[in-house]
Amino acid sequence: MPGTSPSSPYGGPPGAGPVYGAPGGGAAYPPPPGSAGPSQYPPDWRPPGQPGNGLATASLVLGVASPFLVFVCFIGLLTAILSIVFGIVAIARQTGKGRAITGIAFSVLALIIFAALALWFYSVVQECGQLPNGLAERCLEQRIPWLATG
Protein backbone atom coordinates (compact mmCIF):
# COMPACT_ATOMS: atom_id res chain seq x y z
CA MET A 1 0.00 0.00 0.00
CA PRO A 2 1.48 3.41 -0.87
CA GLY A 3 2.56 5.62 2.04
CA THR A 4 3.17 2.82 4.46
CA SER A 5 6.35 1.19 5.58
CA PRO A 6 6.69 -2.55 5.23
CA SER A 7 6.66 -3.07 8.99
CA SER A 8 3.86 -0.66 9.96
CA PRO A 9 0.28 -0.68 8.65
CA TYR A 10 -0.21 2.93 9.78
CA GLY A 11 2.07 4.77 7.39
CA GLY A 12 4.87 5.66 9.78
CA PRO A 13 7.92 4.11 11.33
CA PRO A 14 7.45 0.75 13.06
CA GLY A 15 5.65 1.12 16.37
CA ALA A 16 4.57 4.73 15.66
CA GLY A 17 0.83 4.04 15.57
CA PRO A 18 -1.67 5.91 13.37
CA VAL A 19 -0.52 8.94 11.42
CA TYR A 20 -3.04 11.76 11.16
CA GLY A 21 -3.32 12.91 7.56
CA ALA A 22 -0.57 10.67 6.16
CA PRO A 23 0.47 11.77 2.66
CA GLY A 24 0.25 9.47 -0.28
CA GLY A 25 -3.01 7.74 0.59
CA GLY A 26 -1.65 5.96 3.65
CA ALA A 27 -3.74 5.08 6.64
CA ALA A 28 -4.92 8.40 7.97
CA TYR A 29 -7.28 8.87 10.88
CA PRO A 30 -8.94 12.13 11.79
CA PRO A 31 -8.11 13.55 15.20
CA PRO A 32 -10.54 12.52 17.96
CA PRO A 33 -13.65 14.72 18.19
CA GLY A 34 -13.20 17.76 20.36
CA SER A 35 -9.41 17.64 20.37
CA ALA A 36 -7.84 20.80 19.11
CA GLY A 37 -4.34 19.77 20.06
CA PRO A 38 -2.25 20.42 23.12
CA SER A 39 -3.12 24.15 23.25
CA GLN A 40 -6.73 23.27 24.10
CA TYR A 41 -5.93 23.15 27.84
CA PRO A 42 -4.38 25.85 30.03
CA PRO A 43 -0.71 25.20 30.89
CA ASP A 44 -1.48 24.32 34.54
CA TRP A 45 -4.29 21.89 33.67
CA ARG A 46 -3.94 18.41 35.16
CA PRO A 47 -6.05 15.40 34.30
CA PRO A 48 -8.03 13.73 37.09
CA GLY A 49 -6.01 11.27 39.14
CA GLN A 50 -2.82 13.32 38.95
CA PRO A 51 -0.20 12.31 41.57
CA GLY A 52 -0.85 14.15 44.80
CA ASN A 53 -4.62 13.66 44.82
CA GLY A 54 -4.07 10.57 46.96
CA LEU A 55 -2.38 12.69 49.60
CA ALA A 56 -5.35 15.05 49.73
CA THR A 57 -7.73 12.12 50.03
CA ALA A 58 -5.58 10.53 52.75
CA SER A 59 -5.57 13.84 54.61
CA LEU A 60 -9.36 14.01 54.41
CA VAL A 61 -9.93 10.41 55.52
CA LEU A 62 -7.45 10.56 58.39
CA GLY A 63 -8.72 14.00 59.41
CA VAL A 64 -12.34 12.89 59.57
CA ALA A 65 -11.42 9.76 61.53
CA SER A 66 -9.08 11.55 63.97
CA PRO A 67 -11.67 13.11 66.35
CA PHE A 68 -13.23 9.68 66.86
CA LEU A 69 -9.90 7.90 67.16
CA VAL A 70 -8.80 10.23 69.96
CA PHE A 71 -11.00 8.10 72.20
CA VAL A 72 -9.40 4.83 71.00
CA CYS A 73 -6.10 4.64 72.87
CA PHE A 74 -5.32 8.16 71.66
CA ILE A 75 -4.61 6.87 68.13
CA GLY A 76 -6.31 10.06 66.91
CA LEU A 77 -3.21 12.04 67.86
CA LEU A 78 -1.11 10.07 65.37
CA THR A 79 -3.74 10.16 62.61
CA ALA A 80 -4.25 13.91 63.12
CA ILE A 81 -0.53 14.60 62.74
CA LEU A 82 -0.34 12.43 59.61
CA SER A 83 -3.41 14.15 58.17
CA ILE A 84 -1.86 17.58 58.68
CA VAL A 85 1.39 16.50 57.03
CA PHE A 86 -0.40 14.91 54.06
CA GLY A 87 -2.65 17.96 53.71
CA ILE A 88 0.26 20.40 53.69
CA VAL A 89 2.10 18.34 51.06
CA ALA A 90 -1.06 18.15 48.90
CA ILE A 91 -1.55 21.91 49.15
CA ALA A 92 2.11 22.49 48.26
CA ARG A 93 1.64 20.31 45.15
CA GLN A 94 -1.54 22.24 44.34
CA THR A 95 -3.72 19.14 44.13
CA GLY A 96 -6.92 18.41 46.04
CA LYS A 97 -6.79 21.68 47.95
CA GLY A 98 -10.37 21.45 49.27
CA ARG A 99 -9.94 17.92 50.57
CA ALA A 100 -6.59 18.77 52.12
CA ILE A 101 -7.94 21.84 53.93
CA THR A 102 -10.94 19.88 55.22
CA GLY A 103 -8.65 17.12 56.49
CA ILE A 104 -6.43 19.66 58.23
CA ALA A 105 -9.47 21.32 59.85
CA PHE A 106 -10.73 18.00 61.24
CA SER A 107 -7.23 17.20 62.46
CA VAL A 108 -7.00 20.49 64.33
CA LEU A 109 -10.35 19.65 65.94
CA ALA A 110 -8.95 16.26 66.98
CA LEU A 111 -5.87 17.93 68.49
CA ILE A 112 -8.10 20.32 70.46
CA ILE A 113 -10.15 17.36 71.76
CA PHE A 114 -6.93 15.52 72.67
CA ALA A 115 -5.58 18.55 74.54
CA ALA A 116 -8.86 18.99 76.45
CA LEU A 117 -8.90 15.30 77.44
CA ALA A 118 -5.25 15.39 78.47
CA LEU A 119 -5.81 18.46 80.66
CA TRP A 120 -8.90 16.92 82.24
CA PHE A 121 -7.11 13.63 82.93
CA TYR A 122 -4.09 15.47 84.38
CA SER A 123 -6.30 17.50 86.74
CA VAL A 124 -8.15 14.37 87.93
CA VAL A 125 -4.90 12.50 88.56
CA GLN A 126 -3.41 15.49 90.40
CA GLU A 127 -6.51 15.91 92.56
CA CYS A 128 -6.88 12.22 93.42
CA GLY A 129 -3.14 11.66 93.74
CA GLN A 130 -2.95 13.86 96.84
CA LEU A 131 -5.25 11.55 98.79
CA PRO A 132 -4.07 8.51 100.80
CA ASN A 133 -3.68 5.25 98.85
CA GLY A 134 -7.13 3.67 99.37
CA LEU A 135 -8.96 6.94 98.91
CA ALA A 136 -6.94 7.80 95.79
CA GLU A 137 -8.04 4.58 94.08
CA ARG A 138 -11.68 5.19 95.02
CA CYS A 139 -11.45 8.80 93.81
CA LEU A 140 -10.06 7.69 90.44
CA GLU A 141 -12.76 5.01 90.07
CA GLN A 142 -15.46 7.59 90.81
CA ARG A 143 -14.07 10.27 88.51
CA ILE A 144 -13.02 7.88 85.71
CA PRO A 145 -15.56 5.01 85.74
CA TRP A 146 -13.95 2.97 82.95
CA LEU A 147 -10.87 2.49 85.19
CA ALA A 148 -12.89 0.54 87.76
CA THR A 149 -11.37 -2.90 88.28
CA GLY A 150 -14.47 -4.72 89.17
C-alpha positions as CSV (number, residue, x, y, z in Angstrom):
1,M,0.0,0.0,0.0
2,P,1.5,3.4,-0.9
3,G,2.6,5.6,2.0
4,T,3.2,2.8,4.5
5,S,6.3,1.2,5.6
6,P,6.7,-2.6,5.2
7,S,6.7,-3.1,9.0
8,S,3.9,-0.7,10.0
9,P,0.3,-0.7,8.7
10,Y,-0.2,2.9,9.8
11,G,2.1,4.8,7.4
12,G,4.9,5.7,9.8
13,P,7.9,4.1,11.3
14,P,7.5,0.8,13.1
15,G,5.6,1.1,16.4
16,A,4.6,4.7,15.7
17,G,0.8,4.0,15.6
18,P,-1.7,5.9,13.4
19,V,-0.5,8.9,11.4
20,Y,-3.0,11.8,11.2
21,G,-3.3,12.9,7.6
22,A,-0.6,10.7,6.2
23,P,0.5,11.8,2.7
24,G,0.2,9.5,-0.3
25,G,-3.0,7.7,0.6
26,G,-1.6,6.0,3.7
27,A,-3.7,5.1,6.6
28,A,-4.9,8.4,8.0
29,Y,-7.3,8.9,10.9
30,P,-8.9,12.1,11.8
31,P,-8.1,13.5,15.2
32,P,-10.5,12.5,18.0
33,P,-13.7,14.7,18.2
34,G,-13.2,17.8,20.4
35,S,-9.4,17.6,20.4
36,A,-7.8,20.8,19.1
37,G,-4.3,19.8,20.1
38,P,-2.3,20.4,23.1
39,S,-3.1,24.2,23.2
40,Q,-6.7,23.3,24.1
41,Y,-5.9,23.2,27.8
42,P,-4.4,25.8,30.0
43,P,-0.7,25.2,30.9
44,D,-1.5,24.3,34.5
45,W,-4.3,21.9,33.7
46,R,-3.9,18.4,35.2
47,P,-6.1,15.4,34.3
48,P,-8.0,13.7,37.1
49,G,-6.0,11.3,39.1
50,Q,-2.8,13.3,39.0
51,P,-0.2,12.3,41.6
52,G,-0.9,14.1,44.8
53,N,-4.6,13.7,44.8
54,G,-4.1,10.6,47.0
55,L,-2.4,12.7,49.6
56,A,-5.4,15.1,49.7
57,T,-7.7,12.1,50.0
58,A,-5.6,10.5,52.7
59,S,-5.6,13.8,54.6
60,L,-9.4,14.0,54.4
61,V,-9.9,10.4,55.5
62,L,-7.4,10.6,58.4
63,G,-8.7,14.0,59.4
64,V,-12.3,12.9,59.6
65,A,-11.4,9.8,61.5
66,S,-9.1,11.5,64.0
67,P,-11.7,13.1,66.3
68,F,-13.2,9.7,66.9
69,L,-9.9,7.9,67.2
70,V,-8.8,10.2,70.0
71,F,-11.0,8.1,72.2
72,V,-9.4,4.8,71.0
73,C,-6.1,4.6,72.9
74,F,-5.3,8.2,71.7
75,I,-4.6,6.9,68.1
76,G,-6.3,10.1,66.9
77,L,-3.2,12.0,67.9
78,L,-1.1,10.1,65.4
79,T,-3.7,10.2,62.6
80,A,-4.2,13.9,63.1
81,I,-0.5,14.6,62.7
82,L,-0.3,12.4,59.6
83,S,-3.4,14.1,58.2
84,I,-1.9,17.6,58.7
85,V,1.4,16.5,57.0
86,F,-0.4,14.9,54.1
87,G,-2.6,18.0,53.7
88,I,0.3,20.4,53.7
89,V,2.1,18.3,51.1
90,A,-1.1,18.2,48.9
91,I,-1.6,21.9,49.1
92,A,2.1,22.5,48.3
93,R,1.6,20.3,45.2
94,Q,-1.5,22.2,44.3
95,T,-3.7,19.1,44.1
96,G,-6.9,18.4,46.0
97,K,-6.8,21.7,48.0
98,G,-10.4,21.5,49.3
99,R,-9.9,17.9,50.6
100,A,-6.6,18.8,52.1
101,I,-7.9,21.8,53.9
102,T,-10.9,19.9,55.2
103,G,-8.6,17.1,56.5
104,I,-6.4,19.7,58.2
105,A,-9.5,21.3,59.8
106,F,-10.7,18.0,61.2
107,S,-7.2,17.2,62.5
108,V,-7.0,20.5,64.3
109,L,-10.4,19.7,65.9
110,A,-8.9,16.3,67.0
111,L,-5.9,17.9,68.5
112,I,-8.1,20.3,70.5
113,I,-10.1,17.4,71.8
114,F,-6.9,15.5,72.7
115,A,-5.6,18.6,74.5
116,A,-8.9,19.0,76.5
117,L,-8.9,15.3,77.4
118,A,-5.3,15.4,78.5
119,L,-5.8,18.5,80.7
120,W,-8.9,16.9,82.2
121,F,-7.1,13.6,82.9
122,Y,-4.1,15.5,84.4
123,S,-6.3,17.5,86.7
124,V,-8.1,14.4,87.9
125,V,-4.9,12.5,88.6
126,Q,-3.4,15.5,90.4
127,E,-6.5,15.9,92.6
128,C,-6.9,12.2,93.4
129,G,-3.1,11.7,93.7
130,Q,-2.9,13.9,96.8
131,L,-5.3,11.5,98.8
132,P,-4.1,8.5,100.8
133,N,-3.7,5.2,98.8
134,G,-7.1,3.7,99.4
135,L,-9.0,6.9,98.9
136,A,-6.9,7.8,95.8
137,E,-8.0,4.6,94.1
138,R,-11.7,5.2,95.0
139,C,-11.4,8.8,93.8
140,L,-10.1,7.7,90.4
141,E,-12.8,5.0,90.1
142,Q,-15.5,7.6,90.8
143,R,-14.1,10.3,88.5
144,I,-13.0,7.9,85.7
145,P,-15.6,5.0,85.7
146,W,-14.0,3.0,83.0
147,L,-10.9,2.5,85.2
148,A,-12.9,0.5,87.8
149,T,-11.4,-2.9,88.3
150,G,-14.5,-4.7,89.2
